[in-house]
Amino acid sequence: MPHREKEVELIVNSLASSVGVMEGLVLIRGEPGIGKTSVAKLSSKRLESRMPGNLRVVHVNCRTYRTPTSVIQRIASSIMPGIPDRGLSYQEMTLMLEKALSKENKDLLVILDEIDYLRDGDSLVYTLLRLHEGEAPKSPTLIAIARWDPPYMMDDSIRSFMVTRMSLEKYTPEQLETIVRYRAEVGLVDGSYDDEIVKKVVELSEHTGNARVSLKILYLAARLSEEVGLSKITPDMVSEAASRIGVIGITDDYLTSLDLHDKILLLSAAKLLSSSDRSWIKMGDLLEEYKLLCEEIGVMPYKYTAVWKRVRNLRRIGILETKKSGEGMKGQTTLISLGSIPADKLSKKLKEILREELSPLPLF
């Protein structure tokens, strides 16, 4: 795994022992698309290879399983199929897991992916780390994956179980180039791309630091080239692929990771731009639309200075573009654009995300 081998080795060396996998908690944090899940999965595979037949790995995506009860059920049913997914309380489900582990002659490693989405995560993590106090002969080892530190991870009752905590940084342009070139060598036909294509993909995605975006552009460029009968990817196809995903890679994960007010600001810009034939909007218009949306959603809007700071940050990470107004416009103001990101598609996606995040409020 390019540029993440050091982290994989750290986890493996921290958890492996002569008698199995050490109990405890590993926390991997960082933004989307920088290898958190891949590090966890590759680490678990390396641990399995060190103790063949003696380790069971269960991956749980907490975006899907959002309650402690559903996570416990998912883990227990992977060991003992047939456990009902409804009707049992949290305590009853925990006892079922303890019984399953008491009959299992293997260590258990649980990857809790996207733990940010988990409700009452402190209760679940605390329960799993202390299963050895019940019928289970040994507690599972946990690898938690998050965009940031869940507050309860700093609680002494959980922190005492922490084996290692690591933060993954965004990939540099040089690292993205290595990753794109490696995937191209593995996944594309020889002669179907050249170094110019690799560099073009990186050029259009490097400011995100997100390998998922880079690889999505490469994949889509290859598919588009196939569809029109080309035997080689062209720079134009890379540009077309980038434009179809919003150039900077406006993926669901990327948008979901943004702060609530950043989402509202982007939705405000997208609504204004999609409802007119303009490619730029005034800062004052954006502020007014932002305030209206905040009122509609039921959150307190930020004042001008705080909003401007957020606009600058969104510009820095490549989602918004800004410029000063020129001739033909009364007064000096800042103009804001989404660049080549389709405003209508962005608006639709942000509405979907906000509906889910703020449910059960009747939005939009």
N, C-alpha and C positions, 0 to 999 in steps of 0.2 A: 504494500500500500504506500505509494509515493508520499513522502513528507509526513507520514504519521507512524512510521515504524518505531520511532523512539517512544511514543505514547503507548503503542501496543505492547512493546517489551516491558515498559514500566508496570503496566497493569498485570501482565502475565507473571512477572517476577515478584510482584507484590502479593499475588493471590496463591501462586503455586507453592505447595509444600510436599514433603515426602509422604504425608499421610492423606493427601487430598487437597481440596481447595479450602483456603482459610475462610472462616466466617468473617463477615464485616460488610462495609459499604464503600463503594467507589462512586464518586460523582464526576461526571463529565459534562462540562457546560460550554456554551458558545452559540453563535448565531447559526441559522440554517445553512446547509450546504457546505459545511467545513469539515465533515468527516466524523461527527460524533457517533452516529449509529454504526458506521462502518468500523470504527475503532473498537466499539463494544463487541460487535459480532466477530471480527477477526480475532480479538483477544479470547473470546469464548471458544472459538475453533482451535486456537493454539493450546488452550487449557485442555480441551477434549482430547487432542492428539497426545498430550502428555500422560493422560490417564484414560486410555481407551476403555469404554464400557463402564466406567466408574463415575461419570458426570452427566447429569441431565441439564440441558440448557432450555429455558423457557423465555421467549421474547414476548412482552406485553406492551402494546401501544396504548398509552393512557389517553390518547385522543379518542380511541374507540371504547376502551374500558375506563370509565371516568369515576367510578366509585370503588372504595375499598372492597366491598362485597363482590363486585364483578371481577376485580383483579384476582382476588383469592380464588374465586370459582374457576377462572381461566387457568390458574396455576395448578389447582387441585385436579381438574379434569384432564390436564395433560399427563398427569401421573396415573390417575385412576379414571379412565373414561366411563361416562354414564352418570356422573354426578349431576343432579338437576341444576339448571341455571336460574331457576326461580323457586320461591317458596321458603328458602332457608334464610335465617337471619345472619348477620355478620359473625356473631359468636359461633353459630352452628356451622357456618362455612369454614371458619378457622379451625374448628375441631375436626372437620372432615379432612382438611389439609394436613393437620397433625397426624391423623390416622394413616393417611396416604404416605406420608414421609416415614412413619414408623415401620411400614411394610416395604419401603423402597430401600434397596441396598446400594444407593448411589448418593453422591453429593448433588446438591441442587444449586444452580446459578440462575438467577432471575434478572433479566434486563428490563428495567422499567423505563421505556422510551417515552419522551415527551411528557415527563412527570408534571410539567407545569399545568397540564390540563386536569390533573387528578384532584378531585374534591376530597378534603380531609386526608391529604397525603401524609401528614404527620402520624395519624392513627395507623395507616397501613404500614408505613415504614417501621414504626415502633413495634407493631405486632409481628412482622416478619423477622425482624432482627432478634426477637425474644421467643421464637417458637421452641427453642431448646428447653425453655422452662416448663413446657407442657409435655405432651406425649412424644413430640418429635425428638429423635436422638441428636439432631444437629439443626441449627437454623440455616436457612438458605443464604448464600452470598448474593448481595445485591449490587448491580451496576445501574445507577440512576442517570438518566440523560435529560438535561434541561437547558433552556436558553439562558437562565440565570439561576443564582442560588435561591431555592425555595427557602423562605425565612426559617422554617422549622429545622433545616439542616444545621443551623447554628445552635440549636437547643442542646444542652449538655447531655440529655438522655439519648440523643441520636448521634451527636458529634463524637461521643466516646467510641462509637463503632466504626468511625471513618478510617478506612485504610489509606486512601489517597484521594485527593481532590485536584482535578486538572481543568484548566481553561484552554480551549483551543482557539487560536487566533485565525482571522481570515487568511486565506491563501494569498501570497504575493503573486504578482504577474509572472515571475519566473517559475514559481511552483505550479501555477495554473498551466503554464506552457508544458511543463514536464508531464502533468496529469493528462492533458489533452493529447499530447503526442503518444503517450503510453496507450491510452484507450483507442486511438486511431490505429496504432499498430496491431492491437488485439482484435478490434471489431470491424475494420474496413478492409476491403480488397486491396492488395498491393497495386500501386499505381493510380488509385482512385482519389488521391489527395497528394499535396506536396507541402513543403514547409510554409509557403505563403498562406495556405488555408489554415494551418495550425495557428499561425501568428494573427490572422484575421479574427479567428474565433476568440482568442485571448484579448485582442484589442477591444472587442465589443463587450466583453464581460469582466475585464480585469478590475474595474472599480467596485464590483460587488464582492470580490474575494470569495465567490461562491462557486465551487466546482460543479455543483449540480446545474447551475445556469450554463456554464461553459459546455458541459457535456450534452445538455439539451439542445444547444445551438448546433453542435457538431452532428448529433443524431438527426435532427430535423433537416439540416442541410443535405445530409446523405440521402434521406428519404425523398426530399424534393427533387434531388438530382435523378434518382431512380425513376420517379414518376414522369419526368419529361424525357427520359431515354438517354441521359448523359452517362458516360462511363467514368467521368471525373467530376469532382465537386469544384465549382467555380466560386470566386469571391462574391459574385452577385448572389449565388445561392446561399452563402453564409449570411449576407446582409438581409436577404429575404427571410431566412430562418430567424434571425435575431429580431426582425421587425414583427414577426408573427407572435413572438413571446414577449414583446414589449421592449426589445433591445437590451434593457438592463436585467431582464429575467424577472418579470413580475409574476413570480410563482405564488401559490397559495401560502406556502410556508413563509416566504419572504414578507408578504403582506400581513399575515397573522402575527408575526413577531414584532410588528410595529406597535408603538404605544397607541392607546385609544384616540388621543387627540391628533396624532399624526394621521391615523386612518380617517378621522373626520375632516381634517384639512385636505387630504388628498381627494376624498369624496366630494368636497366642496369645489375644488378645482376641476375635477372631472365633470361634475354636473354643469358648471358654468361653460366649460369648453365644448361639451357635447350638445348643449342647447343653442349654440351659436356657430357662426362660420368663422369666428376668430381663432387664431392660434395662440394668442397671448391675452391674459386678463390682468386687470389692475389689482394691486395689493389691497386697496380699499374694498373692491368688490369681493375679493376672496374673504376678507375679514368679515364682511356683512353676511355672506353665505355661510361661513363657519359658525357665526353666532346663531343664525337661524336653525342650522342643523343641531347645534348643541341644545337649543331650546326644545326642538322636536324630540330629541333623544332623551332629554332630561338630565343633562350634565352641565356643570358650571363652565362657561367658556373662559379661556385665558384672555388677558388684556393684550394690547397691540405688541408690546415689547417681547412678551413670551411667545406670541404667535410668530413674530418675525424671526426669533431664534430658531423656532422649529422649521420654518421655511428654509432658513439657511442650512440647517442640518439635513433636510430632505434634498436640498441642492447638492450638498457635499457628498451624500451617498449615491447621487445620480438619478434620483427619481424626478425632481423638479429642475427646471431651468429658469434662471432669472436674468433680467437685464434692465437698464435704466431706460425710461421713456425718452424718445427723441423728438425731432421736429414734428409739428402737426398735432401735438398733444399739449393741452394746457397744463402748465405746472410740471414739476418733476415728481415722478412716482416710479415705483418698481413694477415691472411687468413680469408675469409668471406664466410658464408654459409646461406642458407635459412632454415636450419634444415629440418623438415619434411613437410614444405610448398611446394606443387608441383610447380616447377618453371614455367612449361608451362602454367598452369592454372593462375598463378599470372601474367605472362606476358600478356596473353590474356585479363584479366580483366583490367589491368592498361592501356593497349592500348585503350580499350573501353572508360574508364574514361577520358583519355587525349584527345581523339578525341572529346568528348562532351565538355570538358572544353575549348579547344583551337579552336573549330570550328569558322570560316570556313576554317582553315588551313588544307591542304591535308596531313594528317599524316599517316605514316606507310602503 
